[in-house]
Amino acid sequence: MMVPRNGMVTAPLSRRQVLKVMGLGAAGALLASCTPPPGSAPPPSDSDVPAAPAAPAPTGRELEGFTPHLSPPAEPLTLLYWWGNNYEPALEFTNEVIARFSEAYPTVTVNPVAGQDCDAFVTAAAAGTPPDLFHTWDCVERMGNWARRGMIIPVDDFITASNFDLDDYFPGIMDTCRMDGKTWGMVDSAGVFLLWTRPQLFGEIGQTGNVAPQDTDELWAWARELTTRDASGDIERLGMRLPGWTWEYFTWIVNFGGVLWDATANEPTPEHPGVLQALNDLLEQVNYYGADELNAWSAGIGSQSGAESPWLAGNAVMQISGDWSGQAIFDFFPDWEFGTDYGAFAPPPPPAAKQHGDSAVAWWSWPWVIPGGTSNPDWSWELLRFYLSPEYQINVRAKFKEIPVRKSMIDDPRIDWPAAEVAGEIVKGERALTTVMPMNPVAVEYSQLLSEAIENILRLTETPEDAMARVKQETLDRLQDV
């Protein structure tokens, strides 16, 4: 489903479930449950984490980009891998790729268990029975809290022993895994947020749909021209669907140079001038169209998901959304041609006078973590190394049209769909890249507070300045409690 908010419709709830439209409302209860119960095994300290052994001469077959580093165990070993996906076509293919790990280690079997969400991981960690490896899926904002509670372990020793090149990641992508001078996970993939367009409609205003607006002012001007109304003056088609959920808000904020967290001071910065500029920019659009009019448009367009979502159905000409909008096209409109039926660009930056720092492009990352208390941390890392290899990354990314986040992979000829090509151009361009919310112990609560406050702003019940001042104080209060 989609959730209409002040006429600003959310993106389709896809495999990421967009955090169940952030899904952060139960954060307090989940955080409270993170402390292991009496009698459970304590999580290992940093000194308990074994360094990855030196590379012996294992017996299995070498896979693409993956050389085994451990000696095959004499006795059969099963590694338990949890991930959140429960989409059957994805499971079938991905499990086939996962099984290739046993071609390198014939006595090791990986047991992938799908549909394991944040709550399941918290429960298993509290019980002292975590999996050997966990894909955070939509739990990335919880990593800081989990690290503080010993539920996950740092992987720096493994990285060093394996000579893994962290610089191969796109700049900024690993910020969601770094806290307190340590690395707490490895990013699998990430969603990049783009400006999606319907090029065939731009001729109505004398523009070509193959060229993006030069800045946000021009974008809004085009959007107003592309907006149509019926005889009663009600909105029929919006030129631009306004950002409507947390990560779309974040995308707009960093586009204006906004910074939400000061990693040096380790504190929230919702009062940053770039944040306020971005929110006032959105507020200007709400005031132009009218909050009631936007709500009426949202209520009147019928289905808000799937093939009939506003942008796909032509009820909105442009939108800010993740690269999964391209996946939806492959699912529902496989005959559509890029550049003719749809387009994608980096979100245009604001005019220089409205920028308050580097205009950045937002990426939402999904890391893997090694749980504290796992009995096989060295094998957890070895499996993770396999997942980071081209054997897994290229095959799975290409199959499901997901963006690889490594410089060595973005130009692979198998990564050849439009959104990936746009992402590659962004990475090689001059725009800054950001995952917006660096790893911190209150990211869940802070994100929820931001989302609720921005909704209030767009409903005209709070000003940006008052809302962000309130969010800062409430987040600082929660930071004191951690």
Helices and strands as residue ranges (DSSP letters): E 4-5, E 8-9, H 18-21, H 27-32, G 46-48, E 77-82, H 88-98, H 101-104, E 108-113, H 118-127, E 133-135, G 140-142, H 143-148, H 156-162, G 166-168, G 173-177, E 178-179, E 182-183, E 186-197, G 199-205, H 216-226, E 228-229, E 235-241, H 246-255, E 261-262, E 267-268, H 273-289, H 291-300, G 306-308, E 316-322, H 324-332, E 343-345, G 352-354, E 360-369, H 377-388, H 390-400, H 418-428, E 432-434, H 443-458, H 464-481
